[in-house]
Amino acid sequence: MKIVLIITICYLLGSIPFGYIVGKLFKKIDIREFGSGNIGATNAFRILGPSLASLVVIGDIGKGIFSIYLVKYLNIDSSLILTIAGLAVICGHDWSLFLGFKGGKGIATTFGVVFVLNPTISILALIIWGVVIVTTKYVSLSSICAIISIFVFTILFKQPYEYILFSAIILVLGILNHKENIKRLKLKKESKIGEKIKIE
């Protein structure tokens, strides 16, 4: 029962829609009505600007970090429970209870989770994300490359099999969440970073 409660709490933490909250608080808009309709950092950047988007990023990463530290604080150091908790908070972000089970794509929250599970892997993934975003200007492509790198590094660094399974699952989720972006990338119609959408 304790484990079920912890997983539920992690899901609820993940469900906190920072993109939606920041948009409402500071711009009095529903961010879902503009741009891609996503509550994540990329759409927040285009709709709300870099300053407010940074709050969204901090919130989304923070809830991933906080959830795993919460599990550790409760003296649960099982790799299996940690990864299930990680999946719960990511799924909460992707399918938020507070937004009718819709949400973001989970990349920032995933980074927060991985940062606690293995800081080295998260930093390497962030470097790859940065290199791809600088060279291509495509956030979606950089995010996909980052989650692929997490899976690869988890294997190369011989992490527990639970972490490898976790990285495989988040890779599949990441690809599925970016399927429309992948289509636009193939058609060369994907928006690049810095393209701000005007709010009427």
C-alpha positions in Angstrom: 0.0 0.0 0.0 2.9 2.4 0.8 4.4 1.8 -2.6 1.1 2.4 -4.4 0.7 5.7 -2.4 4.1 6.8 -3.4 3.6 6.0 -7.1 0.3 7.9 -7.0 1.9 10.9 -5.4 4.6 10.9 -8.1 1.9 10.8 -10.8 0.1 13.7 -9.2 3.3 15.7 -8.9 4.0 15.0 -12.6 0.5 16.2 -13.4 1.2 19.7 -12.2 1.0 21.7 -15.5 3.6 24.4 -15.1 3.2 25.6 -18.7 -0.5 26.1 -18.2 -0.1 27.7 -14.8 2.6 30.1 -15.9 0.6 31.1 -18.9 -2.5 31.8 -16.8 -0.6 33.6 -14.0 1.5 35.9 -16.1 -0.2 36.3 -19.5 -3.8 35.4 -18.6 -3.9 32.9 -21.5 -4.4 29.2 -21.9 -1.1 28.2 -23.6 -2.9 25.2 -25.1 -4.8 27.5 -27.4 -1.7 28.8 -29.2 1.2 27.3 -31.2 1.4 23.5 -30.9 -1.1 23.4 -28.1 1.5 21.8 -25.9 2.1 22.8 -22.3 5.9 22.1 -22.5 8.9 24.3 -22.5 9.2 24.6 -26.3 5.7 25.9 -26.9 6.1 28.1 -23.7 9.2 29.6 -25.3 7.4 30.5 -28.5 4.3 31.8 -26.7 5.5 33.2 -23.4 9.1 34.1 -24.2 12.4 32.9 -22.7 11.9 34.3 -19.2 8.6 32.7 -18.5 9.6 29.6 -20.4 12.5 29.2 -18.0 10.0 29.0 -15.1 8.3 26.2 -17.0 11.5 24.4 -17.5 12.5 24.7 -13.9 9.1 23.4 -12.8 9.0 20.5 -15.2 12.6 19.4 -14.3 12.0 20.1 -10.7 9.0 17.8 -10.4 11.1 14.9 -11.8 13.9 15.6 -9.4 11.6 16.0 -6.4 9.7 12.8 -7.1 12.8 10.6 -7.1 14.3 12.4 -4.1 11.0 11.9 -2.3 11.2 8.1 -2.8 14.8 8.1 -1.6 13.9 10.2 1.4 11.4 7.5 2.4 14.3 5.1 2.5 13.2 3.2 -0.6 16.3 2.6 -2.7 15.0 -0.2 -4.9 16.0 0.4 -8.5 12.7 -1.0 -9.6 10.6 1.3 -7.4 12.7 4.3 -8.3 12.2 3.7 -12.0 8.5 3.1 -11.6 8.2 6.3 -9.7 10.2 8.0 -12.5 7.7 6.6 -15.1 4.8 7.8 -12.9 6.0 11.4 -12.8 6.7 11.4 -16.5 3.3 9.9 -17.3 1.7 12.5 -15.0 3.3 15.2 -17.1 2.4 13.6 -20.4 -1.2 12.8 -19.3 -2.0 15.3 -16.6 -5.0 14.5 -14.4 -5.7 18.2 -14.2 -5.8 18.7 -17.9 -8.1 15.9 -18.9 -5.2 13.4 -19.3 -3.4 15.6 -21.8 -0.1 17.3 -21.3 3.4 17.7 -22.6 6.0 15.5 -24.1 8.0 14.8 -20.9 11.5 15.6 -22.0 12.3 18.1 -19.2 10.7 15.9 -16.6 12.6 12.9 -17.9 15.8 14.9 -17.5 14.9 15.6 -13.9 14.3 11.9 -13.2 17.5 10.8 -15.0 19.5 13.5 -13.2 18.8 11.8 -9.9 19.2 8.3 -11.1 22.5 9.0 -12.8 23.8 12.6 -13.0 26.6 11.7 -15.4 24.2 10.2 -18.0 21.8 13.2 -17.7 24.6 15.7 -18.2 25.9 13.8 -21.3 22.4 13.7 -22.7 22.1 17.5 -22.0 25.3 18.1 -23.9 24.0 16.1 -26.9 20.8 18.0 -26.7 22.7 21.3 -26.7 25.0 20.3 -29.6 22.0 19.2 -31.8 20.0 22.4 -30.9 22.9 24.6 -31.8 23.6 22.9 -35.1 20.1 22.3 -36.3 17.8 24.7 -34.4 15.3 21.9 -34.0 14.1 21.3 -30.4 12.3 18.2 -31.4 15.3 16.6 -33.0 17.5 17.5 -30.1 15.1 16.0 -27.7 14.8 12.8 -29.7 18.6 12.6 -29.8 18.9 13.2 -26.1 16.5 10.4 -25.1 18.3 8.0 -27.6 21.6 8.9 -25.9 20.1 8.2 -22.5 19.2 4.7 -23.6 22.7 4.1 -25.2 24.6 5.5 -22.2 22.6 3.4 -19.8 23.7 0.3 -21.6 27.3 1.5 -22.1 27.7 2.4 -18.4 26.3 -1.0 -17.4 23.4 0.4 -15.3 21.0 -1.9 -13.5 18.6 -3.7 -15.8 15.7 -1.7 -14.3 17.4 1.5 -15.5 17.9 0.0 -19.0 14.3 -1.0 -19.2 13.3 2.4 -17.9 15.4 4.2 -20.6 13.9 1.9 -23.3 10.4 2.8 -22.2 11.1 6.6 -22.1 12.7 6.3 -25.5 9.5 4.7 -26.9 7.3 7.3 -25.1 9.5 10.1 -26.5 9.3 8.8 -30.0 5.5 8.4 -29.8 5.1 11.9 -28.3 7.2 13.3 -31.2 5.6 11.4 -34.0 4.1 14.5 -35.5 7.4 16.4 -35.2 9.1 13.5 -36.9 6.7 13.8 -39.8 7.3 17.5 -40.1 11.0 17.0 -39.9 10.9 14.6 -42.8 8.8 17.2 -44.8 11.2 20.0 -43.7 8.2 21.8 -42.2 9.2 21.6 -38.5 9.5 25.0 -36.7 13.0 26.0 -35.5 13.9 27.5 -32.2 13.5 31.3 -32.1 10.3 31.3 -34.2 7.9 33.2 -31.8 4.2 33.0 -32.3 2.3 36.2 -32.1 -0.6 36.2 -29.5 -3.6 38.2 -30.7 
